[in-house]
Amino acid sequence: MQDTIAKLLGEKRGILAADARMKGMGKRLEAVGVEPTPENALKFRSILFSAPGINEYIGGVIINDDTSRLMIEGAPVPEYIEEKGMYPIIKVDEGTEPFGQSEEVVTKGLEGLPERLKEYYGMGIVFSKWRGVITISDIYPTDAFLEENLGRMVSYAKMSQAAGIVPIVEPEVLLDGNHTTARCEQVETKVLKKLFEKLNAQGVDIKNLILKTSMVMPGKDSGVKAEPLEVANATIRTLKNSVPSEVTAIVFLSGGQSPDEATLNLNGIAKIKGDVPWLTSFSYERALQGEAITAWAGKDENAPLAQKIFVERARKVSLARQGLLQ
């Protein structure tokens, strides 16, 4: 599994997240004047997957279950991604459900998961992903919520490894809210410490998983814009205080940042991270795709331009992942 992780996240490569369900993807299509249909979503994604030379910068693509059952140019989507020199990664959670009477939500999708993982493995998929969302406020996250939501994430990771699939655990601390960088660091440190305590307690092999995590930043409603150096210092300090050295790789999510913000903050992290024990990279969605979908706007004649813009952003993010962005 560690060899596979190293191939996925080779020296320049990261992950493209293309796993948004139609509800989220439909909004992005509508925003650029495109009818929000599964056919149009697949058309745009196929433009990304087939962009010339993209596998130099992208080692894997996260897709959802619906997409995994579609075809591009006569090939199943996972096979098509593999033919392009990238690993297909399957999102296996099934969204969220309310947690008690609170505003917090827990991730669902454990029911029938071992059977689904077996099916995905048979499709040639060797990476999976499970996302949990954590809201920051004066009262959230609650301890009871973290116990339940992280417990489900750990169960997923154990099932995934039992199926021969590398799990990507994604406890996303949301940027929503008016919290400070210090409050974000406090919460993220607590979340990650608890996650790895539970992973170890349940016998999950933490060497053979990938952590997908948020950068440590002030809330987007706080009116404060943190500079890349501040984000980098807070993020690296948080990881050093909460993530065991045995973990092989950490990838950062963009979490609502603009393409430039996500790129510059990643570059800042790479520049100051020093001799950390983990391989670090990126797993971005809108920060990689946003400019390309605007350029495409549903028009076939715009596909080459969209691909060029997408590859250029991926190149910049790849440089940032190495701390080489000027």
C-alpha positions in Angstrom: 0.0 0.0 0.0 2.9 2.4 0.8 4.3 1.8 -2.7 0.9 2.6 -4.2 0.7 5.8 -2.2 4.1 6.8 -3.4 3.1 6.3 -7.0 -0.2 8.2 -6.5 1.6 11.2 -5.0 4.9 11.1 -6.9 7.3 14.0 -6.6 5.1 16.5 -8.6 1.7 14.9 -8.3 -1.5 15.4 -6.3 -5.2 14.5 -6.5 -8.0 16.0 -8.5 -11.3 15.8 -6.6 -14.1 15.3 -9.1 -16.6 13.6 -6.7 -19.2 16.2 -6.2 -22.7 14.8 -6.6 -25.2 16.3 -9.0 -26.6 18.7 -6.4 -23.2 20.4 -6.0 -22.0 19.9 -9.5 -25.3 21.2 -10.9 -24.8 24.5 -9.2 -21.4 24.9 -10.8 -22.8 24.1 -14.2 -25.7 26.6 -13.8 -23.3 29.3 -12.6 -21.6 29.2 -16.1 -24.9 28.9 -18.0 -24.9 25.1 -18.6 -27.9 22.9 -18.0 -27.3 20.9 -14.8 -27.5 17.4 -16.2 -25.4 14.2 -15.5 -24.5 14.3 -19.3 -23.0 17.8 -19.0 -21.3 17.0 -15.8 -19.6 14.0 -17.4 -18.7 16.0 -20.5 -16.9 18.5 -18.4 -15.1 15.9 -16.4 -14.0 14.0 -19.5 -12.4 17.3 -20.7 -10.4 17.4 -17.5 -9.5 13.7 -17.5 -8.2 13.9 -21.1 -6.3 17.1 -20.8 -2.9 16.5 -22.5 -0.1 15.9 -20.0 -2.3 16.2 -17.0 -0.9 13.0 -15.4 2.4 14.8 -14.9 0.7 16.8 -12.1 -2.3 14.7 -11.2 -1.8 11.2 -9.9 -5.3 10.3 -8.9 -8.9 11.4 -9.5 -11.7 11.1 -6.9 -15.0 10.1 -8.4 -18.4 9.2 -6.8 -20.3 5.9 -7.2 -22.6 7.3 -9.9 -19.7 8.5 -12.1 -17.9 5.1 -11.6 -20.7 3.4 -13.5 -20.6 5.7 -16.5 -18.6 5.4 -19.7 -16.2 7.7 -21.6 -15.3 6.8 -25.1 -16.5 3.3 -24.6 -14.6 2.6 -21.4 -15.8 2.6 -17.8 -14.8 5.8 -16.1 -12.3 4.1 -13.6 -10.7 2.3 -16.5 -10.6 5.5 -18.6 -8.8 7.4 -15.8 -6.3 4.6 -15.4 -5.6 4.6 -19.2 -4.7 8.3 -18.8 -2.0 7.4 -16.3 -3.9 8.2 -13.1 -5.5 6.2 -10.3 -9.3 6.2 -9.9 -10.3 7.0 -6.3 -13.8 6.2 -5.1 -15.8 8.4 -2.7 -17.7 5.9 -0.6 -19.6 7.9 2.0 -23.2 8.8 1.2 -23.3 12.4 2.4 -24.6 13.5 5.8 -27.5 13.2 8.2 -28.5 15.2 11.3 -26.8 14.5 14.6 -29.5 14.5 17.2 -31.2 17.8 17.6 -28.1 19.9 17.0 -26.9 21.7 13.9 -24.1 19.3 13.5 -24.2 16.5 10.8 -22.6 13.1 10.7 -21.5 11.2 7.7 -23.5 8.1 6.6 -22.6 5.2 4.3 -21.4 2.3 6.5 -24.4 0.1 5.7 -23.3 -2.4 3.0 -19.9 -0.8 2.7 -17.9 -4.1 2.8 -19.8 -5.4 -0.2 -19.4 -2.1 -2.1 -15.6 -2.0 -1.4 -15.3 -5.6 -2.7 -17.1 -4.5 -5.9 -14.9 -1.4 -6.3 -11.7 -3.5 -5.8 -13.0 -5.7 -8.6 -13.3 -2.6 -10.8 -9.6 -2.0 -10.3 -10.0 0.7 -7.7 -7.3 0.7 -4.9 -8.1 4.0 -3.2 -11.2 5.2 -1.4 -12.3 8.3 0.4 -14.6 9.2 3.3 -15.4 12.8 4.3 -16.6 14.1 7.6 -17.5 17.8 8.1 -16.7 19.7 11.3 -18.3 23.1 12.0 -16.5 25.6 14.2 -18.5 27.9 16.5 -18.5 28.9 20.2 -20.2 25.6 21.0 -19.3 23.3 18.1 -17.9 20.8 17.6 -19.3 18.9 20.6 -17.4 16.0 22.1 -20.4 13.6 21.5 -20.5 14.6 17.8 -16.8 14.0 17.3 -17.0 10.6 19.0 -19.8 9.6 16.6 -18.5 11.2 13.4 -14.9 10.2 13.8 -16.0 6.7 15.0 -17.8 6.2 11.6 -14.7 7.4 9.8 -12.5 4.9 11.6 -14.9 2.1 10.8 -14.7 3.0 7.1 -10.9 3.0 7.2 -10.8 -0.4 8.8 -13.3 -1.8 6.2 -11.3 -0.3 3.4 -8.0 -1.8 4.4 -9.7 -5.2 4.9 -10.8 -5.0 1.3 -7.2 -4.2 0.1 -8.0 -0.6 -0.6 -6.0 2.4 0.8 -8.4 4.7 2.7 -8.2 8.5 2.5 -9.7 9.9 5.7 -11.0 13.5 5.3 -12.1 15.3 8.5 -12.8 18.7 7.0 -12.8 21.6 9.4 -15.0 24.0 7.5 -14.0 27.6 6.8 -17.6 28.7 7.4 -17.9 31.1 10.4 -16.1 34.0 12.0 -13.6 32.1 14.0 -10.0 33.1 14.4 -6.9 31.2 13.2 -6.2 30.3 16.9 -9.7 28.8 17.3 -9.3 26.9 14.0 -5.9 25.5 15.2 -7.4 24.5 18.6 -10.3 22.6 16.9 -8.2 21.0 14.2 -5.6 19.8 16.7 -8.3 18.2 18.8 -10.0 16.6 15.8 -6.9 15.1 14.4 -5.6 13.8 17.8 -8.9 12.2 18.5 -9.0 10.7 15.0 -5.6 9.0 15.3 -6.3 7.8 18.8 -9.4 6.1 17.5 -7.6 4.7 14.4 -4.9 3.2 16.6 -7.4 1.8 19.1 -9.3 0.0 16.3 -6.2 -1.5 14.8 -6.2 0.5 11.6 -2.7 0.5 10.0 -2.0 4.3 9.9 1.1 3.7 7.7 -1.3 2.7 5.0 -3.7 5.5 4.8 -3.8 9.1 3.6 -5.0 12.0 5.7 -6.8 14.7 3.7 -7.0 17.8 5.9 -7.9 21.4 6.0 -5.4 24.2 6.2 -5.6 26.2 9.4 -7.2 29.6 8.6 -9.6 32.2 10.0 -13.3 31.8 9.2 -14.4 33.3 5.9 -16.9 35.5 7.8 -14.3 36.9 10.2 -13.2 39.7 7.9 -9.6 38.6 8.4 -7.4 37.4 5.5 -4.4 35.4 6.7 -1.2 35.6 4.7 0.4 32.4 3.4 3.1 32.4 6.0 0.6 32.6 8.8 -1.5 29.8 7.3 1.6 27.7 6.8 2.9 28.2 10.3 -0.4 27.4 12.0 -1.0 24.4 9.7 2.4 22.8 10.2 2.3 23.4 13.9 -1.1 21.8 14.1 0.0 18.7 12.2 3.2 18.3 14.2 1.1 18.4 17.4 -1.5 15.9 16.2 -0.5 13.6 13.4 1.8 10.5 14.2 5.0 10.3 12.2 4.0 6.8 11.0 1.4 8.3 8.6 2.8 8.1 5.1 1.0 11.1 3.4 -1.0 14.2 4.0 -2.9 16.0 1.3 -4.5 19.4 1.8 -8.0 20.3 0.6 -8.7 23.8 -0.8 -12.0 24.2 1.2 -13.5 27.2 -0.5 -10.3 29.1 -1.1 -9.9 30.8 -4.5 -7.4 29.1 -6.9 -4.8 31.6 -6.2 -5.2 31.4 -2.4 -5.1 27.6 -2.4 -2.0 27.7 -4.5 -0.1 30.4 -2.5 -1.0 28.8 0.8 0.2 25.4 -0.3 3.4 27.0 -1.5 3.8 28.6 1.9 3.4 25.3 3.7 5.9 23.6 1.4 8.5 26.3 1.9 8.5 26.2 5.7 7.6 22.6 6.5 11.2 21.5 6.9 12.0 17.9 7.7 8.4 16.6 8.4 8.0 12.8 8.4 5.1 12.8 5.9 4.9 13.1 2.2 2.7 16.2 1.6 0.6 17.1 -1.4 -2.8 18.4 -2.5 -6.3 17.2 -3.2 -8.2 20.1 -4.7 -11.6 20.4 -6.4 -12.8 23.9 -7.3 -9.3 25.4 -6.9 -8.3 23.2 -9.8 -11.5 23.2 -11.8 -13.1 26.6 -11.3 -11.2 28.5 -14.0 -11.6 25.7 -16.5 -15.4 25.3 -16.1 -15.8 29.1 -16.6 -13.7 29.0 -19.8 -15.6 25.9 -21.1 -19.1 27.3 -20.4 -20.7 24.3 -22.1 -19.3 25.0 -25.6 -17.4 22.2 -27.4 -15.2 24.7 -29.2 -13.9 26.0 -25.8 -12.8 22.5 -24.6 -9.1 23.0 -25.7 -8.9 26.3 -23.9 -10.4 24.8 -20.8 -7.9 22.0 -20.9 -5.0 24.5 -21.3 -6.2 26.6 -18.3 -6.7 23.4 -16.2 -3.3 22.0 -17.0 -1.7 25.4 -16.2 -3.4 25.6 -12.8 -2.4 22.0 -12.1 1.2 22.9 -13.0 1.2 25.9 -10.6 -0.3 23.8 -7.8 2.3 21.1 -8.5 5.1 23.8 -8.2 3.4 25.0 -5.0 3.3 21.5 -3.5 7.1 21.5 -4.0 7.6 25.0 -2.6 8.9 26.2 -6.0 6.3 28.7 -7.0 7.9 32.1 -7.6 
